[in-house]
Amino acid sequence: MLRPSASDGVAQAARRPLKIFASDPLQGRTFGNRARIDVDNETLQPGPVGARLAVIDYDGHTRSYYTAVDLNHPAILLQGGLDPSEADPRFHQQMVYAVAMRTLENFDRALGRKLRLGSRGRRGRPAYDRLRLLPHAFYGANAFYQPELNAILFGYFRAEADDVGPNLPGQTVFTCLSHDVIAHEMTHAIVDRLRPMFLEPSNPDVLAFHEGFADIVALLQHFSFPDIVREQLQRTRLDIRSPTPLVQLAQQFGYATGTGKALRSALDAPGTRLSPAVIEPHQRGSVLVAAVFDGFFKTYQRRIGDLVRIATGGTGTLPQGDLHPDLVNRIAGEASRTAQRVLDMCIRAFDYLPPVDVTFGDFLRAMITADFELVPQDDADCRGAMIEAFRLRGIYPVGVGSLAEESLLWDQVENRLPRLNDDAMQLIGIAFVQAMHAFDAGSEPSSYSAADMAPGEGDEDYAVDVNKELATALHRYAADNAAELGLNPGLSIQVRGFHPVFRVAPSGRLLIELVAQFTQVDRSRSPQFGGVPFRGGCTLVASSTGTCRYRVAKPMTGAGGQARLALQKDYVERCDLANAMTPYYSPAGAAQRMAELMNFANLHGG
């Protein structure tokens, strides 16, 4: 694909090929590990620095800068990017940028809009127009997203002396050379951008969702590397549930830290179910990962069933020896397409998630509703497979009559809520144009700060990607229909987000939606919840004509509000029991002890 001709008359390619480690350096030169992917061929400055990502290679340990790679250098362009190398910091920069862009483009594609990753300065913090990626930020066995800096910081460290697996004892391990670490941390940054209050631990699932979802994205992206998929299918005789690099996360990191295995895996012990007793975010999140992977595997089996019957003459038993390469190629294609379908399904769910207090059950309902809207005829029964997988893992949504697909759809409110008011619809027309321009030019949407908003909005300092006039019109609509939206009319309402969505269904139908988020807060309960406020809110999904279609509410009153209040109180008590000293040694003090969890550096181990 070529873009319009430049001023010199030479057409510019739309995509830029770059080389990466498909897994990490631990796999070395194994077949497919030195992969080539393509990303948007945007204008790049040395770093590389693009419209939304900026790689800044400052080494916090040596307090020095590495020479920034220029991906537009003719020699680098000619070979499709630098060759994978553990020793060349310029390749480290290239790898971080390439994998981060691949992850970001997956979200752009699934969500039907171009995400903005800059941050607005507030409360004395500087403003950053790009998400910053620091490949050698510090010395330590960790990597994490830092919201205050709008940056992802990658550490490097020396492997343990014992039980390091294929690593060399004492070798330097760079977390920035792991596809899984980069994709995982990039997902954290994007999720924080889409739902910033998913960092407030208001129930056991919130932080676990952050960790589990980041693992899901990294795992499913494995299937976009065709050489590795084909090689592993040949090795495992089409069984993608075998313990291979396809289903394991951050192998080098796990072995280098002395665990004797990959950091995490999509494979969980058979029969593992969600338990109220498990509150550690990674351990609890692993159940969500296993459920999604189970649904993916069942769909994959259904989609390759005809190919296996043809290849085996209907017996289902594969012949001994190597499988025919044509069969492996066809099945690898099905595995990749299924993984992309499930990944899109998971990402699209964000437009149907509540703005606060997410649970695994909410995620299931959001996935089913979003997929049903775009793909009503689910020929491969991907939704059915996902529902069954969540059931077998003990993940049940609250407030549904059954696990039937139609029962899991969010509340349809077409006949219960009025159409968005005329003032809002006029301003939404402008937002449509801005969103379309963003696809072509990467232009920034308008935004406002809550501190400058109307009375009742300024009790918190945050930025929203919507202009102030539209926010005011949406606020007026929410205030007029608070009870119907599941909001408390007695509390102030905050407009937390708005965006139009453009998606193309497999049938060719264009689906256009309007998604708005509203929240409320009761800070009087914050001290008893370890510093975490009690919040409510609503995500409203409307058609392009302004007709409200779905309401995703987290009420603060009534039976639903009381149940949420009790769950938050119980979760804080469980956290205190898990570490009884926390209220006493926390630097933030007893009233702010839960805030210690709202930190990716702490969540990731240091």
Secondary structure, DSSP 8 states (H G I E B T S, - for coil): -EEEE-TTS-EEESEEEEEEESS-GGGTT-TTTEEEEEEE----BTBTB-SSEEE--EETTTTEE---B-TTSHHHHHTTS----SS-HHHHHHHHHHHHHHHHHHHHHHHTS-----B---TT---BSSEEEEEEEEESS-EEEEGGGTEEEEEEEE--SSS-TTS-TT-EEEGGG-HHHHHHHHHHHHHHHH-GGGGS-SSTHHHHHHHHHHHHHHHHHGGG-HHHHHHHHHHHTT-TTSSSGGGEE-HHHHHHTT-SS-SEES---TT----TT---HHHHHHHHHHHHHHHHHHHHHHHHHHHHHHHHTTS----SSS--HHHHHHHHHHHHHHHHHHHHHHHHGGGGS-SSS--HHHHHHHHHHHHHHH-SS-TT-HHHHHHHHHHHTT---SS-S-SSHHHHS-EE-TTTS----HHHHHHHHHHHHHHHHHHHH------EEGGGSSTTSTTS--EESS-HHHHHHHHHHHHHTTTTTT--TTS--EEEEEEEEEEE-TTS-EEEEEEEEEEEEEGGGTGGGTT--EEEEEEEEEETTS-EEEEEEE-SSHHHHHHHHHHHHHHHHHHHHHTTTHHHH-TT-GGGGGGGGS-HHHHTT-
